[in-house]
Amino acid sequence: MLSNPYFKSVLWLIGFGGMGYGLMVLTEPNAEKIERIKASVSGEKLSADDQRKALFMKKLQEAATTSAPVYRPSTDKKDS
């Protein structure tokens, strides 16, 4: 039965899938860790480029939680 390539493929798939799932669960940060990381990085120490990146990431996080589109915030603006 171990000489069957389909059986081996299923075993490898289950093995690597299980390892991947285990790593995902093991390395998943909780809310407390995320808050500690945010608290350790203050906005005053960041360069202008890093501040722009942080603002962009904040906008992306807000866009992920709302249904309003990021690319067109209001509907009254028309393209010329």
PDB file of N, CA, C and O in Angstrom:
ATOM      1  N   MET A   1       0.815  -1.181   0.000  1.00  0.00           N
ATOM      2  CA  MET A   1       0.000   0.000   0.000  1.00  0.00           C
ATOM      3  C   MET A   1       0.867   1.257   0.000  1.00  0.00           C
ATOM      4  O   MET A   1       0.447   2.281  -0.539  1.00  0.00           O
ATOM      5  N   LEU A   2       2.055   1.212   0.584  1.00  0.00           N
ATOM      6  CA  LEU A   2       2.932   2.377   0.578  1.00  0.00           C
ATOM      7  C   LEU A   2       3.574   2.616  -0.779  1.00  0.00           C
ATOM      8  O   LEU A   2       4.162   3.673  -1.010  1.00  0.00           O
ATOM      9  N   SER A   3       3.467   1.639  -1.685  1.00  0.00           N
ATOM     10  CA  SER A   3       4.029   1.851  -3.014  1.00  0.00           C
ATOM     11  C   SER A   3       3.046   2.588  -3.922  1.00  0.00           C
ATOM     12  O   SER A   3       3.419   3.014  -5.015  1.00  0.00           O
ATOM     13  N   ASN A   4       1.813   2.743  -3.490  1.00  0.00           N
ATOM     14  CA  ASN A   4       0.806   3.441  -4.273  1.00  0.00           C
ATOM     15  C   ASN A   4       1.094   4.946  -4.210  1.00  0.00           C
ATOM     16  O   ASN A   4       1.091   5.527  -3.125  1.00  0.00           O
ATOM     17  N   PRO A   5       1.346   5.589  -5.374  1.00  0.00           N
ATOM     18  CA  PRO A   5       1.694   7.021  -5.352  1.00  0.00           C
ATOM     19  C   PRO A   5       0.544   7.913  -4.873  1.00  0.00           C
ATOM     20  O   PRO A   5       0.790   8.964  -4.282  1.00  0.00           O
ATOM     21  N   TYR A   6      -0.686   7.517  -5.115  1.00  0.00           N
ATOM     22  CA  TYR A   6      -1.821   8.330  -4.680  1.00  0.00           C
ATOM     23  C   TYR A   6      -1.930   8.316  -3.155  1.00  0.00           C
ATOM     24  O   TYR A   6      -2.222   9.339  -2.537  1.00  0.00           O
ATOM     25  N   PHE A   7      -1.698   7.172  -2.569  1.00  0.00           N
ATOM     26  CA  PHE A   7      -1.728   7.060  -1.112  1.00  0.00           C
ATOM     27  C   PHE A   7      -0.614   7.893  -0.489  1.00  0.00           C
ATOM     28  O   PHE A   7      -0.825   8.575   0.515  1.00  0.00           O
ATOM     29  N   LYS A   8       0.576   7.833  -1.092  1.00  0.00           N
ATOM     30  CA  LYS A   8       1.702   8.635  -0.596  1.00  0.00           C
ATOM     31  C   LYS A   8       1.391  10.125  -0.707  1.00  0.00           C
ATOM     32  O   LYS A   8       1.688  10.909   0.195  1.00  0.00           O
ATOM     33  N   SER A   9       0.790  10.492  -1.825  1.00  0.00           N
ATOM     34  CA  SER A   9       0.461  11.909  -2.028  1.00  0.00           C
ATOM     35  C   SER A   9      -0.522  12.400  -0.972  1.00  0.00           C
ATOM     36  O   SER A   9      -0.379  13.507  -0.452  1.00  0.00           O
ATOM     37  N   VAL A  10      -1.506  11.588  -0.661  1.00  0.00           N
ATOM     38  CA  VAL A  10      -2.485  11.970   0.357  1.00  0.00           C
ATOM     39  C   VAL A  10      -1.807  12.071   1.721  1.00  0.00           C
ATOM     40  O   VAL A  10      -2.090  12.994   2.485  1.00  0.00           O
ATOM     41  N   LEU A  11      -0.913  11.132   2.033  1.00  0.00           N
ATOM     42  CA  LEU A  11      -0.195  11.195   3.304  1.00  0.00           C
ATOM     43  C   LEU A  11       0.664  12.450   3.399  1.00  0.00           C
ATOM     44  O   LEU A  11       0.674  13.115   4.435  1.00  0.00           O
ATOM     45  N   TRP A  12       1.389  12.782   2.325  1.00  0.00           N
ATOM     46  CA  TRP A  12       2.214  13.993   2.324  1.00  0.00           C
ATOM     47  C   TRP A  12       1.334  15.236   2.463  1.00  0.00           C
ATOM     48  O   TRP A  12       1.673  16.167   3.194  1.00  0.00           O
ATOM     49  N   LEU A  13       0.209  15.242   1.762  1.00  0.00           N
ATOM     50  CA  LEU A  13      -0.704  16.384   1.834  1.00  0.00           C
ATOM     51  C   LEU A  13      -1.222  16.574   3.260  1.00  0.00           C
ATOM     52  O   LEU A  13      -1.251  17.693   3.773  1.00  0.00           O
ATOM     53  N   ILE A  14      -1.626  15.488   3.886  1.00  0.00           N
ATOM     54  CA  ILE A  14      -2.120  15.571   5.263  1.00  0.00           C
ATOM     55  C   ILE A  14      -1.003  16.004   6.209  1.00  0.00           C
ATOM     56  O   ILE A  14      -1.221  16.823   7.102  1.00  0.00           O
ATOM     57  N   GLY A  15       0.193  15.451   6.009  1.00  0.00           N
ATOM     58  CA  GLY A  15       1.322  15.793   6.879  1.00  0.00           C
ATOM     59  C   GLY A  15       1.708  17.254   6.792  1.00  0.00           C
ATOM     60  O   GLY A  15       1.818  17.932   7.814  1.00  0.00           O
ATOM     61  N   PHE A  16       1.914  17.749   5.572  1.00  0.00           N
ATOM     62  CA  PHE A  16       2.315  19.147   5.417  1.00  0.00           C
ATOM     63  C   PHE A  16       1.173  20.101   5.755  1.00  0.00           C
ATOM     64  O   PHE A  16       1.405  21.179   6.302  1.00  0.00           O
ATOM     65  N   GLY A  17      -0.054  19.711   5.434  1.00  0.00           N
ATOM     66  CA  GLY A  17      -1.194  20.543   5.818  1.00  0.00           C
ATOM     67  C   GLY A  17      -1.317  20.660   7.321  1.00  0.00           C
ATOM     68  O   GLY A  17      -1.598  21.739   7.843  1.00  0.00           O
ATOM     69  N   GLY A  18      -1.109  19.559   8.017  1.00  0.00           N
ATOM     70  CA  GLY A  18      -1.160  19.578   9.479  1.00  0.00           C
ATOM     71  C   GLY A  18      -0.049  20.409  10.076  1.00  0.00           C
ATOM     72  O   GLY A  18      -0.267  21.150  11.035  1.00  0.00           O
ATOM     73  N   MET A  19       1.159  20.291   9.508  1.00  0.00           N
ATOM     74  CA  MET A  19       2.276  21.108  10.009  1.00  0.00           C
ATOM     75  C   MET A  19       2.014  22.588   9.764  1.00  0.00           C
ATOM     76  O   MET A  19       2.289  23.419  10.630  1.00  0.00           O
ATOM     77  N   GLY A  20       1.486  22.921   8.595  1.00  0.00           N
ATOM     78  CA  GLY A  20       1.177  24.318   8.295  1.00  0.00           C
ATOM     79  C   GLY A  20       0.114  24.878   9.221  1.00  0.00           C
ATOM     80  O   GLY A  20       0.220  26.008   9.698  1.00  0.00           O
ATOM     81  N   TYR A  21      -0.911  24.074   9.471  1.00  0.00           N
ATOM     82  CA  TYR A  21      -1.964  24.517  10.388  1.00  0.00           C
ATOM     83  C   TYR A  21      -1.412  24.688  11.801  1.00  0.00           C
ATOM     84  O   TYR A  21      -1.748  25.648  12.495  1.00  0.00           O
ATOM     85  N   GLY A  22      -0.570  23.761  12.217  1.00  0.00           N
ATOM     86  CA  GLY A  22       0.035  23.858  13.545  1.00  0.00           C
ATOM     87  C   GLY A  22       0.881  25.107  13.692  1.00  0.00           C
ATOM     88  O   GLY A  22       0.815  25.785  14.718  1.00  0.00           O
ATOM     89  N   LEU A  23       1.680  25.421  12.672  1.00  0.00           N
ATOM     90  CA  LEU A  23       2.490  26.643  12.711  1.00  0.00           C
ATOM     91  C   LEU A  23       1.614  27.888  12.724  1.00  0.00           C
ATOM     92  O   LEU A  23       1.925  28.864  13.408  1.00  0.00           O
ATOM     93  N   MET A  24       0.518  27.855  11.966  1.00  0.00           N
ATOM     94  CA  MET A  24      -0.377  29.004  11.935  1.00  0.00           C
ATOM     95  C   MET A  24      -0.981  29.250  13.317  1.00  0.00           C
ATOM     96  O   MET A  24      -1.039  30.389  13.779  1.00  0.00           O
ATOM     97  N   VAL A  25      -1.424  28.192  13.967  1.00  0.00           N
ATOM     98  CA  VAL A  25      -2.020  28.333  15.296  1.00  0.00           C
ATOM     99  C   VAL A  25      -0.965  28.746  16.316  1.00  0.00           C
ATOM    100  O   VAL A  25      -1.236  29.555  17.203  1.00  0.00           O
ATOM    101  N   LEU A  26       0.228  28.195  16.190  1.00  0.00           N
ATOM    102  CA  LEU A  26       1.294  28.476  17.145  1.00  0.00           C
ATOM    103  C   LEU A  26       1.776  29.920  17.067  1.00  0.00           C
ATOM    104  O   LEU A  26       2.081  30.524  18.096  1.00  0.00           O
ATOM    105  N   THR A  27       1.850  30.481  15.865  1.00  0.00           N
ATOM    106  CA  THR A  27       2.417  31.820  15.687  1.00  0.00           C
ATOM    107  C   THR A  27       1.365  32.916  15.590  1.00  0.00           C
ATOM    108  O   THR A  27       1.713  34.067  15.331  1.00  0.00           O
ATOM    109  N   GLU A  28       0.096  32.597  15.790  1.00  0.00           N
ATOM    110  CA  GLU A  28      -0.957  33.603  15.684  1.00  0.00           C
ATOM    111  C   GLU A  28      -0.879  34.571  16.863  1.00  0.00           C
ATOM    112  O   GLU A  28      -0.954  34.149  18.017  1.00  0.00           O
ATOM    113  N   PRO A  29      -0.726  35.878  16.579  1.00  0.00           N
ATOM    114  CA  PRO A  29      -0.643  36.839  17.684  1.00  0.00           C
ATOM    115  C   PRO A  29      -2.036  37.122  18.251  1.00  0.00           C
ATOM    116  O   PRO A  29      -3.021  37.163  17.514  1.00  0.00           O
ATOM    117  N   ASN A  30      -2.102  37.313  19.545  1.00  0.00           N
ATOM    118  CA  ASN A  30      -3.379  37.675  20.152  1.00  0.00           C
ATOM    119  C   ASN A  30      -3.460  39.195  20.262  1.00  0.00           C
ATOM    120  O   ASN A  30      -2.497  39.896  19.952  1.00  0.00           O
ATOM    121  N   ALA A  31      -4.590  39.693  20.698  1.00  0.00           N
ATOM    122  CA  ALA A  31      -4.808  41.143  20.763  1.00  0.00           C
ATOM    123  C   ALA A  31      -3.843  41.814  21.736  1.00  0.00           C
ATOM    124  O   ALA A  31      -3.423  42.949  21.510  1.00  0.00           O
ATOM    125  N   GLU A  32      -3.492  41.124  22.809  1.00  0.00           N
ATOM    126  CA  GLU A  32      -2.573  41.705  23.791  1.00  0.00           C
ATOM    127  C   GLU A  32      -1.185  41.925  23.183  1.00  0.00           C
ATOM    128  O   GLU A  32      -0.567  42.965  23.410  1.00  0.00           O
ATOM    129  N   LYS A  33      -0.700  40.961  22.421  1.00  0.00           N
ATOM    130  CA  LYS A  33       0.613  41.104  21.790  1.00  0.00           C
ATOM    131  C   LYS A  33       0.607  42.230  20.764  1.00  0.00           C
ATOM    132  O   LYS A  33       1.573  42.985  20.658  1.00  0.00           O
ATOM    133  N   ILE A  34      -0.469  42.340  20.018  1.00  0.00           N
ATOM    134  CA  ILE A  34      -0.563  43.398  19.006  1.00  0.00           C
ATOM    135  C   ILE A  34      -0.564  44.766  19.674  1.00  0.00           C
ATOM    136  O   ILE A  34       0.094  45.687  19.190  1.00  0.00           O
ATOM    137  N   GLU A  35      -1.286  44.914  20.771  1.00  0.00           N
ATOM    138  CA  GLU A  35      -1.308  46.191  21.488  1.00  0.00           C
ATOM    139  C   GLU A  35       0.060  46.526  22.071  1.00  0.00           C
ATOM    140  O   GLU A  35       0.453  47.693  22.081  1.00  0.00           O
ATOM    141  N   ARG A  36       0.795  45.522  22.558  1.00  0.00           N
ATOM    142  CA  ARG A  36       2.144  45.772  23.076  1.00  0.00           C
ATOM    143  C   ARG A  36       3.070  46.248  21.965  1.00  0.00           C
ATOM    144  O   ARG A  36       3.894  47.137  22.178  1.00  0.00           O
ATOM    145  N   ILE A  37       2.937  45.659  20.784  1.00  0.00           N
ATOM    146  CA  ILE A  37       3.776  46.071  19.656  1.00  0.00           C
ATOM    147  C   ILE A  37       3.433  47.500  19.248  1.00  0.00           C
ATOM    148  O   ILE A  37       4.328  48.305  18.989  1.00  0.00           O
ATOM    149  N   LYS A  38       2.142  47.817  19.189  1.00  0.00           N
ATOM    150  CA  LYS A  38       1.729  49.176  18.828  1.00  0.00           C
ATOM    151  C   LYS A  38       2.217  50.195  19.846  1.00  0.00           C
ATOM    152  O   LYS A  38       2.616  51.298  19.475  1.00  0.00           O
ATOM    153  N   ALA A  39       2.191  49.839  21.122  1.00  0.00           N
ATOM    154  CA  ALA A  39       2.619  50.761  22.171  1.00  0.00           C
ATOM    155  C   ALA A  39       4.123  50.990  22.138  1.00  0.00           C
ATOM    156  O   ALA A  39       4.595  52.067  22.505  1.00  0.00           O
ATOM    157  N   SER A  40       4.876  49.994  21.704  1.00  0.00           N
ATOM    158  CA  SER A  40       6.332  50.137  21.690  1.00  0.00           C
ATOM    159  C   SER A  40       6.816  51.006  20.534  1.00  0.00           C
ATOM    160  O   SER A  40       7.933  51.521  20.580  1.00  0.00           O
ATOM    161  N   VAL A  41       6.004  51.176  19.508  1.00  0.00           N
ATOM    162  CA  VAL A  41       6.386  52.001  18.361  1.00  0.00           C
ATOM    163  C   VAL A  41       5.593  53.293  18.427  1.00  0.00           C
ATOM    164  O   VAL A  41       4.379  53.292  18.224  1.00  0.00           O
ATOM    165  N   SER A  42       6.270  54.390  18.710  1.00  0.00           N
ATOM    166  CA  SER A  42       5.577  55.676  18.778  1.00  0.00           C
ATOM    167  C   SER A  42       5.698  56.388  17.437  1.00  0.00           C
ATOM    168  O   SER A  42       6.636  56.140  16.680  1.00  0.00           O
ATOM    169  N   GLY A  43       4.747  57.271  17.144  1.00  0.00           N
ATOM    170  CA  GLY A  43       4.731  57.987  15.881  1.00  0.00           C
ATOM    171  C   GLY A  43       5.771  59.082  15.795  1.00  0.00           C
ATOM    172  O   GLY A  43       6.082  59.539  14.694  1.00  0.00           O
ATOM    173  N   GLU A  44       6.323  59.521  16.920  1.00  0.00           N
ATOM    174  CA  GLU A  44       7.296  60.611  16.915  1.00  0.00           C
ATOM    175  C   GLU A  44       8.640  60.164  16.357  1.00  0.00           C
ATOM    176  O   GLU A  44       9.369  60.975  15.786  1.00  0.00           O
ATOM    177  N   LYS A  45       8.974  58.906  16.508  1.00  0.00           N
ATOM    178  CA  LYS A  45      10.267  58.408  16.065  1.00  0.00           C
ATOM    179  C   LYS A  45      10.293  58.075  14.578  1.00  0.00           C
ATOM    180  O   LYS A  45      11.365  57.862  14.012  1.00  0.00           O
ATOM    181  N   LEU A  46       9.131  58.030  13.942  1.00  0.00           N
ATOM    182  CA  LEU A  46       9.052  57.609  12.553  1.00  0.00           C
ATOM    183  C   LEU A  46       9.452  58.737  11.609  1.00  0.00           C
ATOM    184  O   LEU A  46       9.215  59.912  11.889  1.00  0.00           O
ATOM    185  N   SER A  47      10.054  58.364  10.499  1.00  0.00           N
ATOM    186  CA  SER A  47      10.383  59.348   9.473  1.00  0.00           C
ATOM    187  C   SER A  47       9.107  59.698   8.710  1.00  0.00           C
ATOM    188  O   SER A  47       8.059  59.091   8.926  1.00  0.00           O
ATOM    189  N   ALA A  48       9.205  60.670   7.828  1.00  0.00           N
ATOM    190  CA  ALA A  48       8.037  61.100   7.065  1.00  0.00           C
ATOM    191  C   ALA A  48       7.517  59.965   6.190  1.00  0.00           C
ATOM    192  O   ALA A  48       6.308  59.785   6.050  1.00  0.00           O
ATOM    193  N   ASP A  49       8.428  59.207   5.606  1.00  0.00           N
ATOM    194  CA  ASP A  49       8.030  58.084   4.758  1.00  0.00           C
ATOM    195  C   ASP A  49       7.321  57.006   5.580  1.00  0.00           C
ATOM    196  O   ASP A  49       6.314  56.445   5.149  1.00  0.00           O
ATOM    197  N   ASP A  50       7.857  56.729   6.760  1.00  0.00           N
ATOM    198  CA  ASP A  50       7.235  55.728   7.626  1.00  0.00           C
ATOM    199  C   ASP A  50       5.872  56.192   8.123  1.00  0.00           C
ATOM    200  O   ASP A  50       4.964  55.379   8.291  1.00  0.00           O
ATOM    201  N   GLN A  51       5.721  57.502   8.360  1.00  0.00           N
ATOM    202  CA  GLN A  51       4.424  58.029   8.782  1.00  0.00           C
ATOM    203  C   GLN A  51       3.396  57.892   7.664  1.00  0.00           C
ATOM    204  O   GLN A  51       2.236  57.574   7.922  1.00  0.00           O
ATOM    205  N   ARG A  52       3.823  58.132   6.411  1.00  0.00           N
ATOM    206  CA  ARG A  52       2.915  57.952   5.275  1.00  0.00           C
ATOM    207  C   ARG A  52       2.499  56.495   5.147  1.00  0.00           C
ATOM    208  O   ARG A  52       1.337  56.194   4.874  1.00  0.00           O
ATOM    209  N   LYS A  53       3.460  55.588   5.345  1.00  0.00           N
ATOM    210  CA  LYS A  53       3.136  54.163   5.278  1.00  0.00           C
ATOM    211  C   LYS A  53       2.160  53.776   6.385  1.00  0.00           C
ATOM    212  O   LYS A  53       1.237  52.995   6.156  1.00  0.00           O
ATOM    213  N   ALA A  54       2.362  54.321   7.580  1.00  0.00           N
ATOM    214  CA  ALA A  54       1.470  54.020   8.700  1.00  0.00           C
ATOM    215  C   ALA A  54       0.067  54.559   8.432  1.00  0.00           C
ATOM    216  O   ALA A  54      -0.923  53.897   8.744  1.00  0.00           O
ATOM    217  N   LEU A  55      -0.021  55.755   7.857  1.00  0.00           N
ATOM    218  CA  LEU A  55      -1.317  56.327   7.518  1.00  0.00           C
ATOM    219  C   LEU A  55      -2.016  55.480   6.461  1.00  0.00           C
ATOM    220  O   LEU A  55      -3.223  55.253   6.539  1.00  0.00           O
ATOM    221  N   PHE A  56      -1.252  55.014   5.471  1.00  0.00           N
ATOM    222  CA  PHE A  56      -1.807  54.155   4.429  1.00  0.00           C
ATOM    223  C   PHE A  56      -2.337  52.850   5.028  1.00  0.00           C
ATOM    224  O   PHE A  56      -3.423  52.396   4.669  1.00  0.00           O
ATOM    225  N   MET A  57      -1.576  52.256   5.934  1.00  0.00           N
ATOM    226  CA  MET A  57      -2.012  51.012   6.564  1.00  0.00           C
ATOM    227  C   MET A  57      -3.265  51.243   7.418  1.00  0.00           C
ATOM    228  O   MET A  57      -4.142  50.382   7.480  1.00  0.00           O
ATOM    229  N   LYS A  58      -3.346  52.403   8.072  1.00  0.00           N
ATOM    230  CA  LYS A  58      -4.531  52.723   8.869  1.00  0.00           C
ATOM    231  C   LYS A  58      -5.752  52.852   7.968  1.00  0.00           C
ATOM    232  O   LYS A  58      -6.833  52.370   8.304  1.00  0.00           O
ATOM    233  N   LYS A  59      -5.575  53.511   6.812  1.00  0.00           N
ATOM    234  CA  LYS A  59      -6.679  53.650   5.861  1.00  0.00           C
ATOM    235  C   LYS A  59      -7.114  52.287   5.339  1.00  0.00           C
ATOM    236  O   LYS A  59      -8.308  52.037   5.171  1.00  0.00           O
ATOM    237  N   LEU A  60      -6.149  51.401   5.081  1.00  0.00           N
ATOM    238  CA  LEU A  60      -6.496  50.062   4.614  1.00  0.00           C
ATOM    239  C   LEU A  60      -7.266  49.286   5.675  1.00  0.00           C
ATOM    240  O   LEU A  60      -8.217  48.573   5.356  1.00  0.00           O
ATOM    241  N   GLN A  61      -6.858  49.420   6.933  1.00  0.00           N
ATOM    242  CA  GLN A  61      -7.579  48.738   8.007  1.00  0.00           C
ATOM    243  C   GLN A  61      -9.002  49.269   8.134  1.00  0.00           C
ATOM    244  O   GLN A  61      -9.936  48.496   8.349  1.00  0.00           O
ATOM    245  N   GLU A  62      -9.173  50.580   8.002  1.00  0.00           N
ATOM    246  CA  GLU A  62     -10.512  51.161   8.065  1.00  0.00           C
ATOM    247  C   GLU A  62     -11.352  50.698   6.885  1.00  0.00           C
ATOM    248  O   GLU A  62     -12.543  50.432   7.041  1.00  0.00           O
ATOM    249  N   ALA A  63     -10.745  50.599   5.702  1.00  0.00           N
ATOM    250  CA  ALA A  63     -11.472  50.171   4.517  1.00  0.00           C
ATOM    251  C   ALA A  63     -11.889  48.709   4.624  1.00  0.00           C
ATOM    252  O   ALA A  63     -12.912  48.309   4.069  1.00  0.00           O
ATOM    253  N   ALA A  64     -11.107  47.922   5.331  1.00  0.00           N
ATOM    254  CA  ALA A  64     -11.442  46.507   5.484  1.00  0.00           C
ATOM    255  C   ALA A  64     -12.657  46.312   6.381  1.00  0.00           C
ATOM    256  O   ALA A  64     -13.364  45.313   6.258  1.00  0.00           O
ATOM    257  N   THR A  65     -12.901  47.247   7.272  1.00  0.00           N
ATOM    258  CA  THR A  65     -14.025  47.098   8.201  1.00  0.00           C
ATOM    259  C   THR A  65     -15.287  47.808   7.730  1.00  0.00           C
ATOM    260  O   THR A  65     -16.363  47.562   8.274  1.00  0.00           O
ATOM    261  N   THR A  66     -15.184  48.681   6.734  1.00  0.00           N
ATOM    262  CA  THR A  66     -16.365  49.386   6.235  1.00  0.00           C
ATOM    263  C   THR A  66     -16.637  48.970   4.798  1.00  0.00           C
ATOM    264  O   THR A  66     -15.792  48.360   4.142  1.00  0.00           O
ATOM    265  N   SER A  67     -17.820  49.307   4.323  1.00  0.00           N
ATOM    266  CA  SER A  67     -18.171  48.956   2.948  1.00  0.00           C
ATOM    267  C   SER A  67     -17.939  50.116   1.984  1.00  0.00           C
ATOM    268  O   SER A  67     -18.115  49.949   0.777  1.00  0.00           O
ATOM    269  N   ALA A  68     -17.553  51.273   2.482  1.00  0.00           N
ATOM    270  CA  ALA A  68     -17.295  52.428   1.623  1.00  0.00           C
ATOM    271  C   ALA A  68     -16.004  52.205   0.835  1.00  0.00           C
ATOM    272  O   ALA A  68     -15.011  51.745   1.400  1.00  0.00           O
ATOM    273  N   PRO A  69     -16.002  52.523  -0.456  1.00  0.00           N
ATOM    274  CA  PRO A  69     -14.787  52.313  -1.245  1.00  0.00           C
ATOM    275  C   PRO A  69     -13.695  53.318  -0.893  1.00  0.00           C
ATOM    276  O   PRO A  69     -13.983  54.472  -0.577  1.00  0.00           O
ATOM    277  N   VAL A  70     -12.457  52.880  -0.948  1.00  0.00           N
ATOM    278  CA  VAL A  70     -11.316  53.733  -0.626  1.00  0.00           C
ATOM    279  C   VAL A  70     -11.029  54.685  -1.775  1.00  0.00           C
ATOM    280  O   VAL A  70     -10.651  55.836  -1.556  1.00  0.00           O
ATOM    281  N   TYR A  71     -11.204  54.213  -2.980  1.00  0.00           N
ATOM    282  CA  TYR A  71     -10.814  54.982  -4.153  1.00  0.00           C
ATOM    283  C   TYR A  71     -11.779  56.113  -4.464  1.00  0.00           C
ATOM    284  O   TYR A  71     -11.388  57.047  -5.164  1.00  0.00           O
ATOM    285  N   ARG A  72     -13.020  56.083  -3.984  1.00  0.00           N
ATOM    286  CA  ARG A  72     -13.967  57.155  -4.231  1.00  0.00           C
ATOM    287  C   ARG A  72     -14.790  57.392  -2.970  1.00  0.00           C
ATOM    288  O   ARG A  72     -15.845  56.783  -2.794  1.00  0.00           O
ATOM    289  N   PRO A  73     -14.311  58.281  -2.087  1.00  0.00           N
ATOM    290  CA  PRO A  73     -14.984  58.452  -0.798  1.00  0.00           C
ATOM    291  C   PRO A  73     -16.381  59.060  -0.891  1.00  0.00           C
ATOM    292  O   PRO A  73     -17.232  58.737  -0.063  1.00  0.00           O
ATOM    293  N   SER A  74     -16.647  59.923  -1.860  1.00  0.00           N
ATOM    294  CA  SER A  74     -17.983  60.508  -1.969  1.00  0.00           C
ATOM    295  C   SER A  74     -18.496  60.319  -3.386  1.00  0.00           C
ATOM    296  O   SER A  74     -17.709  60.251  -4.330  1.00  0.00           O
ATOM    297  N   THR A  75     -19.800  60.233  -3.538  1.00  0.00           N
ATOM    298  CA  THR A  75     -20.391  59.952  -4.844  1.00  0.00           C
ATOM    299  C   THR A  75     -20.665  61.208  -5.655  1.00  0.00           C
ATOM    300  O   THR A  75     -20.950  61.104  -6.848  1.00  0.00           O
ATOM    301  N   ASP A  76     -20.590  62.400  -5.050  1.00  0.00           N
ATOM    302  CA  ASP A  76     -20.902  63.622  -5.790  1.00  0.00           C
ATOM    303  C   ASP A  76     -19.751  64.081  -6.675  1.00  0.00           C
ATOM    304  O   ASP A  76     -19.952  64.938  -7.535  1.00  0.00           O
ATOM    305  N   LYS A  77     -18.557  63.539  -6.493  1.00  0.00           N
ATOM    306  CA  LYS A  77     -17.431  63.912  -7.345  1.00  0.00           C
ATOM    307  C   LYS A  77     -17.522  63.153  -8.659  1.00  0.00           C
ATOM    308  O   LYS A  77     -17.734  61.940  -8.667  1.00  0.00           O
ATOM    309  N   LYS A  78     -17.363  63.855  -9.757  1.00  0.00           N
ATOM    310  CA  LYS A  78     -17.431  63.251 -11.087  1.00  0.00           C
ATOM    311  C   LYS A  78     -16.072  63.348 -11.755  1.00  0.00           C
ATOM    312  O   LYS A  78     -15.324  64.299 -11.531  1.00  0.00           O
ATOM    313  N   ASP A  79     -15.761  62.358 -12.575  1.00  0.00           N
ATOM    314  CA  ASP A  79     -14.523  62.412 -13.352  1.00  0.00           C
ATOM    315  C   ASP A  79     -14.687  63.388 -14.500  1.00  0.00           C
ATOM    316  O   ASP A  79     -15.741  63.428 -15.133  1.00  0.00           O
ATOM    317  N   SER A  80     -13.655  64.178 -14.778  1.00  0.00           N
ATOM    318  CA  SER A  80     -13.721  65.159 -15.862  1.00  0.00           C
ATOM    319  C   SER A  80     -13.128  64.586 -17.113  1.00  0.00           C
ATOM    320  O   SER A  80     -13.089  65.259 -18.142  1.00  0.00           O
TER     321      SER A  80
END
